[in-house]
Amino acid sequence: MSDRVQIGLLFLFPVLLVSALYAVGAAIPVPLLGRDYVIRIPLDGDSEAIGLPDIAGPDDPSRPLVVIDAGHGGPDPGAVGEGTREKTIVLGLARALRDELLADGGIRVAMTREDDSFVVLSERVDIARQLGADLFLSIHADSAGDLDGVQGASIYTLSDTASSEAAARFAERENEADIVNGLDLSGRGEAVNAILVELSQRRTSENSAGFAALIEREGEGALQFHPQARRSAALAVLRAPDVPSVLFEAGFVTNAEEARALASPQGREAFAQVMARAIRIFFARRAAGG
């Protein structure tokens, strides 16, 4: 075999290998423009991608959209107390809030889960972004372990450090391929995109903090808050750069009295009324440019 033929085969081999693997469905990461393009291998079984949930309320896309996320679900019970499970309590609260918002009208509502199903953590905030949500509320309940007497709700927003880190990762991942706060990032340089996403994330964090303050204000005298009610953390469900997001820890499942109250019709109604008021004021302020 001549040297030219050998050199030709050497250059041709990678192309033939990729073509062969493509034919059998193998996956090969191919970094390009900051993203990983892959040839995917189909998994065995009848697994299907989770579709987007239905949107209830006015058939008018100009109306604000709230995505309500009941934490945990399915095989993931969340915090477990004396005869109570977090996933059940928070689903009841989420349904009560949905019904309250729909009864008053004017606001569209979607839920990441409406029954005892499991939704992957990363998909929860993705649902809000894909639906074009104006607000994302994730509802949870806490655990105090073996500590007695711990009670009260907490309101979480994304910490400043986590916000900056999330913006940087998002800009890197979505460069040339996404729209953030109505800005098309395609065709811009990486440095420009990073700045735009950072600014968007900062504005979103400010709106999230504003909504958290409204929850605390509207809940005064109606809900029991933890002494340290306002908190910030690097929580995955709060990292969307263009959807104001709050995680509400409704109370402690490990406190039997509080867990019973949260699971009661009266407890669900009190939560729904407070949260619905805070949501409506939040949207009214945004509409007024405040």
Backbone torsions as a table, in degrees:
resi	resn	phi	psi	omega
1	MET	NA	131.2	-175.7
2	SER	-73.3	162.7	178.8
3	ASP	-62.1	-38.2	-179.3
4	ARG	-62.9	-40.8	179.6
5	VAL	-65.3	-43.0	-180.0
6	GLN	-62.4	-42.8	179.1
7	ILE	-64.5	-41.6	178.7
8	GLY	-61.1	-42.8	179.0
9	LEU	-66.0	-34.3	179.7
10	LEU	-61.7	-43.0	179.3
11	PHE	-75.3	-29.7	-176.9
12	LEU	-80.5	-23.8	-174.7
13	PHE	-57.7	-48.0	179.7
14	PRO	-58.6	-38.4	179.6
15	VAL	-64.6	-43.8	179.3
16	LEU	-65.1	-37.9	-179.7
17	LEU	-64.7	-47.0	179.0
18	VAL	-61.6	-42.8	-180.0
19	SER	-61.9	-41.0	-180.0
20	ALA	-66.2	-43.9	179.8
21	LEU	-67.9	-35.5	175.9
22	TYR	-60.2	-39.3	-177.7
23	ALA	-64.9	-33.0	-179.1
24	VAL	-95.9	-0.7	174.0
25	GLY	84.4	25.2	179.2
26	ALA	-78.1	160.6	-178.1
27	ALA	-106.7	130.3	179.0
28	ILE	-134.8	116.1	176.4
29	PRO	-66.6	133.6	178.0
30	VAL	-128.1	92.3	-178.4
31	PRO	-61.1	129.1	179.7
32	LEU	-155.1	125.8	178.6
33	LEU	54.3	36.7	175.3
34	GLY	81.4	4.0	-179.2
35	ARG	-124.4	164.0	176.9
36	ASP	-104.3	105.0	174.7
37	TYR	-89.9	133.1	-173.1
38	VAL	-130.8	153.0	165.8
39	ILE	-96.4	115.9	-168.5
40	ARG	-91.3	143.2	175.1
41	ILE	-97.0	124.3	-179.1
42	PRO	-68.1	138.1	178.8
43	LEU	-84.5	151.2	175.9
44	ASP	-70.7	155.3	176.8
45	GLY	104.0	-179.4	-175.6
46	ASP	-106.5	29.0	-178.0
47	SER	-65.5	140.5	-180.0
48	GLU	-126.4	149.9	177.6
49	ALA	-67.0	141.4	179.2
50	ILE	-71.9	124.3	179.3
51	GLY	-79.0	166.3	178.2
52	LEU	-72.8	144.5	-179.5
53	PRO	-71.9	161.2	176.5
54	ASP	-71.5	151.8	176.0
55	ILE	-104.8	123.2	178.9
56	ALA	-99.5	158.8	179.3
57	GLY	109.4	-159.9	-175.9
58	PRO	-58.9	139.0	176.2
59	ASP	-85.1	63.8	-174.9
60	ASP	-147.2	104.1	-176.2
61	PRO	-63.4	-11.9	177.4
62	SER	-79.2	-15.2	178.0
63	ARG	-75.8	144.1	-178.4
64	PRO	-64.1	147.0	-177.5
65	LEU	-117.1	126.8	175.2
66	VAL	-108.7	130.4	171.6
67	VAL	-104.9	120.2	-179.5
68	ILE	-101.4	126.9	-176.1
69	ASP	-114.9	108.6	173.4
70	ALA	-83.8	116.5	-173.3
71	GLY	-63.1	156.8	174.9
72	HIS	62.0	-147.2	-178.3
73	GLY	116.1	157.8	179.6
74	GLY	62.0	-130.9	-178.8
75	PRO	-72.7	-6.8	179.9
76	ASP	-102.2	102.1	-175.7
77	PRO	-79.9	-13.7	-172.7
78	GLY	73.8	-149.6	178.2
79	ALA	-68.9	142.9	-177.6
80	VAL	-122.0	129.5	177.8
81	GLY	-115.4	-157.3	-178.6
82	GLU	-78.1	90.9	179.5
83	GLY	79.3	8.7	-179.6
84	THR	-130.0	150.7	177.6
85	ARG	-129.2	141.0	-176.8
86	GLU	-56.5	-43.8	-174.7
87	LYS	-59.3	-33.5	-178.8
88	THR	-76.5	-42.9	-179.4
89	ILE	-62.7	-47.4	-174.5
90	VAL	-71.6	-29.0	175.8
91	LEU	-66.5	-39.5	176.5
92	GLY	-62.8	-40.6	177.8
93	LEU	-66.3	-42.3	-179.4
94	ALA	-63.3	-42.9	179.0
95	ARG	-64.5	-40.9	179.9
96	ALA	-62.2	-41.1	178.8
97	LEU	-67.0	-43.8	177.3
98	ARG	-55.7	-48.0	-177.6
99	ASP	-64.4	-38.1	179.3
100	GLU	-64.6	-44.9	-179.8
101	LEU	-65.2	-42.1	-178.6
102	LEU	-69.7	-34.7	179.9
103	ALA	-65.5	-37.1	-179.2
104	ASP	-79.6	-21.6	175.9
105	GLY	78.6	167.0	173.9
106	GLY	88.2	-10.9	-178.5
107	ILE	-127.1	133.7	175.4
108	ARG	-86.4	147.2	-175.0
109	VAL	-136.6	136.9	170.7
110	ALA	-133.3	150.7	179.4
111	MET	-121.6	137.9	178.6
112	THR	-67.5	-29.0	171.1
113	ARG	-149.8	139.5	179.6
114	GLU	-112.2	1.3	179.7
115	ASP	-146.5	-168.0	-177.9
116	ASP	-83.2	59.5	178.3
117	SER	-109.2	164.7	-178.7
118	PHE	-106.2	130.2	176.4
119	VAL	-122.0	126.9	179.8
120	VAL	-58.0	139.8	-174.4
121	LEU	-53.2	-46.7	-176.9
122	SER	-66.3	-25.3	-178.0
123	GLU	-76.5	-21.4	-174.8
124	ARG	-64.5	-51.1	178.9
125	VAL	-73.2	-28.3	176.5
126	ASP	-64.3	-35.1	176.7
127	ILE	-60.4	-44.8	179.9
128	ALA	-61.6	-42.9	-178.7
129	ARG	-68.4	-42.7	-177.7
130	GLN	-68.0	-30.9	177.9
131	LEU	-80.8	-9.7	-176.9
132	GLY	72.5	39.2	-176.0
133	ALA	-64.2	148.6	175.7
134	ASP	-95.7	-13.4	-179.8
135	LEU	-160.3	140.3	179.2
136	PHE	-125.8	124.4	179.9
137	LEU	-123.5	117.4	177.8
138	SER	-103.6	126.3	-174.6
139	ILE	-108.5	128.6	179.8
140	HIS	-136.9	175.8	170.9
141	ALA	-137.5	148.8	-167.7
142	ASP	-97.8	172.9	174.0
143	SER	-132.7	135.7	177.9
144	ALA	-106.5	12.0	-179.6
145	GLY	64.4	-127.9	-178.7
146	ASP	-91.4	0.6	-179.0
147	LEU	-72.9	137.2	-179.3
148	ASP	-97.4	148.7	172.0
149	GLY	78.5	2.0	179.5
150	VAL	-77.5	129.2	-177.6
151	GLN	-152.9	171.5	174.7
152	GLY	106.6	150.1	-178.5
153	ALA	-84.5	154.1	176.3
154	SER	-132.0	150.0	-178.1
155	ILE	-121.1	118.3	-176.4
156	TYR	-106.1	136.3	167.5
157	THR	-124.3	168.4	-177.1
158	LEU	-72.4	133.4	179.6
159	SER	-68.3	156.4	-177.5
160	ASP	-59.7	-43.7	-179.4
161	THR	-63.5	-46.3	179.7
162	ALA	-65.2	-33.4	178.8
163	SER	-62.5	-46.3	179.4
164	SER	-64.8	-42.3	179.6
165	GLU	-64.1	-41.6	179.4
166	ALA	-64.1	-40.7	179.4
167	ALA	-62.5	-42.9	-179.4
168	ALA	-63.8	-44.2	-179.9
169	ARG	-66.3	-40.1	-179.8
170	PHE	-64.6	-44.5	-179.8
171	ALA	-60.9	-40.0	-179.7
172	GLU	-68.1	-43.1	-175.8
173	ARG	-72.7	-39.1	-172.5
174	GLU	-100.6	6.9	179.6
175	ASN	-55.2	132.6	179.4
176	GLU	71.3	11.9	-171.8
177	ALA	-145.8	12.0	-176.0
178	ASP	-150.7	170.9	176.4
179	ILE	-122.1	130.1	-179.1
180	VAL	-125.2	124.7	-179.1
181	ASN	50.2	38.6	177.4
182	GLY	82.4	-2.0	179.9
183	LEU	-96.7	124.1	177.5
184	ASP	-78.7	117.8	-178.1
185	LEU	-82.8	-11.0	-176.9
186	SER	-68.8	143.3	177.0
187	GLY	82.5	2.9	178.3
188	ARG	-105.8	159.8	177.7
189	GLY	-73.4	160.1	-178.3
190	GLU	-61.2	-40.2	-178.9
191	ALA	-64.1	-41.5	178.9
192	VAL	-65.6	-44.1	179.2
193	ASN	-61.0	-41.5	179.8
194	ALA	-60.4	-41.3	179.3
195	ILE	-67.0	-44.1	-179.3
196	LEU	-62.5	-42.6	180.0
197	VAL	-68.3	-39.4	178.0
198	GLU	-60.7	-44.9	178.7
199	LEU	-64.1	-40.9	178.3
200	SER	-63.4	-43.5	-179.9
201	GLN	-63.6	-38.5	-179.7
202	ARG	-65.6	-44.2	178.7
203	ARG	-64.7	-40.8	178.3
204	THR	-62.9	-40.6	178.5
205	SER	-63.6	-38.6	177.8
206	GLU	-64.0	-42.1	177.9
207	ASN	-66.4	-37.8	177.2
208	SER	-62.4	-43.6	178.9
209	ALA	-63.9	-37.2	177.9
210	GLY	-64.3	-40.6	178.0
211	PHE	-67.5	-39.8	178.0
212	ALA	-60.3	-40.5	178.7
213	ALA	-64.3	-37.2	178.3
214	LEU	-65.9	-39.9	177.9
215	ILE	-59.7	-45.9	-179.2
216	GLU	-64.4	-41.5	-178.9
217	ARG	-67.5	-48.3	-177.8
218	GLU	-70.1	-23.7	-178.9
219	GLY	-86.5	-6.9	-178.5
220	GLU	-61.9	124.6	180.0
221	GLY	84.9	-13.0	-179.4
222	ALA	-110.9	-33.5	178.4
223	LEU	-118.1	152.9	175.9
224	GLN	-91.0	116.7	179.2
225	PHE	-102.1	149.5	172.5
226	HIS	-66.9	149.3	178.0
227	PRO	-53.0	-32.6	174.8
228	GLN	-107.2	78.5	-171.1
229	ALA	-75.3	-38.7	-176.8
230	ARG	-96.8	125.7	-177.8
231	ARG	-139.8	163.7	174.4
232	SER	-134.9	147.0	-177.5
233	ALA	-158.7	167.1	179.1
234	ALA	-90.9	69.0	-177.3
235	LEU	-94.4	133.8	-173.8
236	ALA	-60.7	-36.6	-175.3
237	VAL	-74.6	-3.5	-178.8
238	LEU	-106.6	8.2	-167.9
239	ARG	-92.0	3.9	179.4
240	ALA	-63.3	132.0	-177.1
241	PRO	-79.9	-6.3	-173.6
242	ASP	-137.6	12.9	176.8
243	VAL	-130.3	110.9	176.0
244	PRO	-54.1	130.2	-170.8
245	SER	-137.1	137.8	178.4
246	VAL	-137.0	139.6	172.0
247	LEU	-107.9	123.9	-177.2
248	PHE	-108.7	114.1	173.1
249	GLU	-88.2	106.1	-169.1
250	ALA	-70.6	-19.6	-178.1
251	GLY	160.6	-162.3	-175.0
252	PHE	-113.7	117.6	176.7
253	VAL	-63.8	-29.8	-178.1
254	THR	-77.3	-6.6	172.0
255	ASN	-97.8	104.7	-171.3
256	ALA	-57.1	-41.7	-178.7
257	GLU	-65.3	-43.8	-179.8
258	GLU	-68.3	-38.4	179.2
259	ALA	-62.1	-41.6	178.2
260	ARG	-64.1	-39.9	179.6
261	ALA	-64.4	-43.0	-179.5
262	LEU	-66.0	-31.0	-178.5
263	ALA	-86.3	-8.1	-177.3
264	SER	-81.9	156.7	175.6
265	PRO	-57.4	-38.1	179.8
266	GLN	-66.5	-40.8	179.1
267	GLY	-66.1	-42.5	178.1
268	ARG	-64.6	-39.6	-179.7
269	GLU	-66.3	-42.6	179.3
270	ALA	-62.4	-44.3	177.6
271	PHE	-60.3	-48.4	-175.9
272	ALA	-62.9	-40.6	-178.4
273	GLN	-67.0	-44.3	179.4
274	VAL	-63.0	-48.5	-176.0
275	MET	-67.0	-38.7	179.3
276	ALA	-64.3	-39.9	177.1
277	ARG	-62.5	-45.3	-179.7
278	ALA	-61.7	-40.7	-179.8
279	ILE	-65.2	-44.2	-178.8
280	ARG	-66.4	-39.9	177.8
281	ILE	-66.0	-39.8	178.4
282	PHE	-58.0	-47.6	-178.9
283	PHE	-71.3	-34.7	178.1
284	ALA	-64.0	-40.0	178.0
285	ARG	-65.6	-42.0	179.8
286	ARG	-65.1	-39.2	179.6
287	ALA	-65.4	-31.5	179.8
288	ALA	-85.6	-1.4	179.7
289	GLY	82.7	15.8	-178.6
290	GLY	-95.9	NA	NA
